Amino acid sequence: MRQYVKDGTVKKFALWNPADIGYLAAFAGAALSSGQITGAEGEKFKAGKLGEYTVGADGEIVLGPPTEFTATNIDEFNF
């Protein structure tokens, strides 16, 4: 998508930051593995630099709002 954002074909698009989503998944996995959480709705755990997260319905953990990629910031990301 970088090429299309830079050439103006696409003005912007949104994704969750791949590095942050992987970081959160690692902390969630460690919390599950250690028994800190079981995956039940309402349980809380800390995900390092991302802060505290709460397990949602069906064991879902949401990173938060997606990152919006534009011509201004697209080169800050290396993926």
Helices and strands as residue ranges (DSSP letters): H 2-6, E 12-15, H 18-34, E 44-46, G 48-50, E 52-54, G 57-59, E 67-70, G 74-76
